[in-house]
Amino acid sequence: MGLMNILHKFKKDKRHPVETENAKKLKETGNPFLLARAEYEDRYGSVVKDVAKWRQISLSMIFMCILFGISMIWLSAQNKVVPYIVQIDRHGYAVSIKSAEQSSVADTRIVIATLGRVIMDFRTIVSDSKAQEKLISGVYACIAKDSEAQAAIDQYYKENNPFLLVKERKIGRMVNINSITPFTAGGNGTSWLINWMEQTTNEGRVVSASTYRAIVKIAISPVRELDQVLANPIGLYITELNITKDMI
């Protein structure tokens, strides 16, 4: 029996090694609250700390998931389109493909095509009001905002309202581009000289023909939004526009 009591006491001390110390404190101080606090910390203190730690980890993970979800929603809402320029040969096969963002003013054929379209849209007058609105929108899509070119365009439309010319005077206008060439001797591609001929009609009959020239200055700013890509694929914007009528 003496051996069994010794083993039982040893197991008890091994399970709760702080119990002997607490018992001594109880005997020394006679304060049962100290023993209760020590017993609680011994048995449940580490559990409470572990629970608090895992709670912090869980809250951090939840916050990261929410932040990740918001980021994904924001990225999906960004409608970005990168246009590509495809060059084909006379048989219709693609021989060159590259991003429009890599293009520069050195792509003369693209610049010539864009400038020619802008001048034609700008000076053409048609009887269909919807088609005329589309022409005007195409012009402003290639005009730099708050630039000298925009001021000139605004002033022209104010003095020569195409809708009133069609409605009140039955006037129409057709435009034929004659030439588009670099204007500066250095060939940096920022200034261009455009020559064209206009035929003014009245109720379908040609009543006059005149030739014009314009010196335009351009800047390239790549676009990504879908509506901008459709209207101005290479991001060519006219910053300055000076038009004169040739004297015959």
Secondary structure, DSSP 8 states (H G I E B T S, - for coil): -HHHHHHHHHHHHHH-THHHHHHHHHHHH--HHHHHHHHHIIIIIHHHHHHHHHHHHHHHHHHHHHHHHHHHHHHHH------EEEEE-TTS-EEEEEEGGG--TT-HHHHHHHHHHHHHHHH-B-S-HHHHHHHHHHHHTTB-TTSHHHHHHHHHHHHS-HHHHHHHH-EEEEEEEEEEEE-STT--SSEEEEEEEEEEEETTEEEEEEEEEEEEEEEE----SHHHHHH-TT-EEEEEEEEEE---
